[in-house]
């Protein structure tokens, strides 16, 4: 009985609402990310029965390469088929798989070096979580900024009110991002108020918007601690910290 109810809810809220391509995109996104994270941990643990890295001729091919290929095929395929069914559903799933594979190595793309298992690699997880949250909000019908154009009493005033709110919210998001608050800045684009909070709070010491801050915020860098790096979170003293 519960299964029948779930099927009926899927048909009503997903298929009938023309959201199946977006739902499959989200499903592919989450599935590919979970699978590739499991895979790389199995490879790092050197589990014998698990396939290892793909290294033709000694060249290590990162999984983001396959993700980029999936994104290209899905994007071009949608245009080639004019977004018709059932192709748009399959391409939506393929696009989501590509998103998971590419964003799992977002930090590598950002730093142009293999930082997967380093502290900088955390940016990849942040990017994936953000992508899943935004896609999920779009799937459940969340309206960006919570405003529907033309919903105001007078058509003219309603339109200008929306323009003003979007402009102000965009400005606050930029300020929050400059203060090093990526989460509040990016999610604030969708949820009004988050970026405003990030804009009025103090900037992170390593952010570009912090006066007297450093460009890196890492141990040993110049800054408020006189170059000792002792104020950096997680700093344990000279020669004691290490990365794997």
ABEGO torsion letter per residue (X at the ends): XAAAAAAAAAAAAAAAAGAAAAAAAAAAAAAAAAAAAAAAAAAAAGBAABBBBBBBGGBBBBAAAAAAAAAAAAAAAAAAAGGBOAAAAAAAAAAAAAAAAAAAAAAAAAAGBBAAABAAAAAAAAAAAAAAAAAAAAAAGBBBGGBBBGABABAAAAAAAAAAAAAAAAAAAAAAAAAGBAAAAAAAAABBGAAAAAAABBBBAABAABBGBBAAGBBGBBEAAGGAGAABBGBAEBGABBBX
